[in-house]
């Protein structure tokens, strides 16, 4: 996945991740077996991404070097079950390394 070059592109990536969580939730509501698979992490992931997006759009966000975003603990534990984990990894990489 191509890393964003501007803050607006970075914010768009985070917005896309929020959308992906919404889509995953919608899919699981129709299939109870799938819901059990995602239940342990979907709510905390959703909350953390929405907080990140709110911080970015309000101007409270900063690029602290050498720290992972909180949702990376979820990605490390349940990454194989997250269909958009590459997107989350890209967001975290930009957070750690900054924009180009």
VENFEN-V116253 format. One line per field, one symbol per residue. phi: phi as a letter, one per 30 degrees, with the letter a starting at -180 (. if undefined). burial: I if it has 24 or more other ideal C-beta (glycine too) atoms within 12 Angstrom, else O. A space follows every 10 residues. Layout:
BEGIN
phi->???
burial->???
END
This chain:
BEGIN
phi->.dddcbdddd dddddddddd dedddddddc bdddeddced bddddedddd dddddddcid dbcddibdde dddddddced ccdcdddddd edddedcidd
burial->OOOIOOOOOI IOIIIIIIOI IOOIOOOIOO OOOOOOOIOO IIOOIIOIIO OIIOOIOOOO OOOOOOOOIO IIOIIOOOOO OIOIIOIIII IIIIIOOOOO
END
